[in-house]
């Protein structure tokens, strides 16, 4: 099964997603890796700004156009390494006509399977305000804690002014937001934005986090017929 990737949302996260899929695959040769087709389309309008009604340009049609190109070229499953974009999952799946891995559902299911009962969410304003993570987690019987308004501003600053801008991450802001969620009782903090995944890649942030993009990559490997390395059986 060929994996199609709607990428560019943002570009660094897409590059890291491909790296994750390759690293997670138990392959002894090039030929044992899964096939991927990636379209890097950074021109897609900002998803958070659209969800918050700060931008009128809808990101759905450009993503559908890209998804259809992937299907036309043989992709059987679609992955989108942008967690906020999962807000449009139903419309995208119907418009593209192919299965799209639902990273938010998969993350909630994984946490439930591992006995987690209370989590904090670090994500974009769009993801938080839409409630898409909260709904899936609560459906899985997991209590949710959210950042304060001040901490949420710090998270958005990290995502847009640090990672997307290509400048060093202000780790003091990240640690402060994490501490607040833990003080509220979070057993695990979800890195619910693919830009935050890059912090986990590049910095020693310690335990107690789950990276939603790692979940997405793990499911992509398995659903496309790849073998998962043992070290990626556990993502917490």
N, C-alpha and C positions, 0 to 999 in steps of 0.2 A: 504494500500500500504506500503510495506516495503522499508525503506530507506537504501541504501547501501552506505558506506562511504569509499573512498580510502584515507586512513589516513597515518600518519607518515611523512608528508611533511610540517612542522615538527611535532613531537610528542606532544609538548605542545599545539600547535594550534589545533590539532585533539581533545585532551582532552577538550579544551575550547569549541570547536564547539559542542560536545555532550552536554556539560553543557548548552550552549545557547539554543539548540533545546529543552531540557527539561524545562528550565526556561521560554521559550516563549510559551509553550503549556499550554492552559487553561484546566487543568486536575484535577479532584477531587479525583482520585484514580490512582494506578499504571496502571490499565487496560485501562485508557483513554489516555495514552501516545502513541506516534507512535512507531512502531517497527523499530529498527535499527540493521544493521550488520556492524561492523567496522573491517576493516583490517588495522592494523598499520604496514606499510611497509617503515621504514626509510631508507632501503637499496636502494631505488629508487635514481638514480643519480641526482645530483643537476640540477634543471631546468634552473636557470639563467645561469650557466656556459655553459650549452649546447646551449642555445639560442645565447649567445655571442661567441660561437665557441671556448670556452676555455677548453671544455671537449668533447671527442668524444663519450663517453658512452651515448646512447640515453635513455631518461627516458620513452619513449612512450610504448615500449613493456612490461616492468614490470608493468606499470599502467594498460595496457590492460589485462594482466594476472590476476591482482588483481580484476579488474572489472568483468571479466568473472566468477571468483570464487564467487563474490557477487551475480551475476545474477543466477548462478547455485544453490545458496542457497536460492533463492526466492526474491532477491531485484528487485523492479520494477522501481526504480528511483535511480540515482547515484548522490552523492554530493562529491566534492573534496575540502576540506578546505586548499587549496593552490592556491592563486590567480594567480601566475605565470603559474601554470599548465594549466590554462584555455587557454593559447596560443595554446595548442594541442587539443582543444575541438573537432574539426571536426574529426581528426584522432582517438581520443579516443572513440567518440560516434559510429563511423563506426566500429571500431575494437571490441568494447564491445557488441554492438547490443542492447543498452538500452539508454533511455533518460538520459542525464547528464545536470543537472541544470547549466545554463551559468551565473555564478555569476557576471561577468563584464557587460553583457547585462542587467541583472536585476538591477544592481546598477544604470546604466545610465537611465534606464526607470523610476526608483523610483525618481531620482533627477528631471527628466523632468516633471513627474506628480506633483511634489511639487514646480514647478515654478523656479527652480534654473537655472541660465543662465551662471555662470562662476565658475569653480571649480579648485582647485589645487590637484595634485596627489602626494601622498607619497607611494612609492612602490620600488620593487627591480629594479636593472639595467635591468634585463631581461624583466620585464613588461614594463618599460619605453621605452627601445630601440625597443621593438617589435611593439609599437604603438597600442596594443590591446585595452587599455583603451581609448586612444585618439580617435580612430576610432569610437567606440560605443558612446562616449560622443558627438562627432561632428555630428554623424548621428542623435542624439537626439536633436540637435540644441544648444548644450552647449559648450561654449568656455573653452579651457583648458590652464592652466598655469603650468609650470613644474619647479622643483627646479634648481638652478644653479649647475654647476659641483661640487662646494665645498659643497653645501647643500646635493646633492645626495650622496656624499661620507659619509656624516654624517648619512644619512638615512640607507645606507648599513652597516655602522659600528654598528648602533643600532640593525639592524636585525640579523647580523651574529656574531658580537663580544659581543653583550649584550644578547638579547633574546635567540637566538639559543645556545649560550654558557652557558646559565643559570646563568648569572651574572647581577647585578643591572643595570637598564637602565640609561644611561647618559642623564638625562632629559634636560640639558642645550642644548644639540645637537638637541633634538626633538623640543624644544621651538624655537630655532633659525631657524630651517627649516620651521616650521609652520609660524613664523612671516614673513619670506621672501615671502611665498606664499600669505599670506594675504596682504602684501604690494603691491603685483602684482595685487591685485583686487579679489582674490578668495573669494567667499561668503561662500563656504564650502570646507573643505579639505577631500579628500577620503583617508581613511586608507586602502590602496590597497595592503596590504600584511598581511597575517594572524598573523605574529609575531607582527605587530603593533597593532593588535586587543588586544593583551595582555597588552599593555600599557594603552589602554582605560579601560580595566578591572581593572587594579591595581593602576592607578593614576588618580587624578582629573585633567583632561586636559581641562575642560571647554566645552563650546558649540562650534558649528561651524564645527563639524566633522561628517562624516558618515563612519561607519565601514562596509566594503564590506562583512566581514564574518557574521555580523549580518543580512545583506540582504540575504545572502545565507541560513542562518539558518531559517529566517522568511519564505522564499519561500519553504524550505524543509518541514516545519510544514504544510503549507497550501496545498502543492501538495500531501502530504501523508495522507491527510484527518484529520489532527489535527485541533483543535480550537486554534486560536491565542489570547493570552491575550491582553486586551485593551491597556495596557501600551506599547506594542510593535507595535501598529498601526503606530506610528510615530518613526522614527529612527534618525531623525536629531536633 
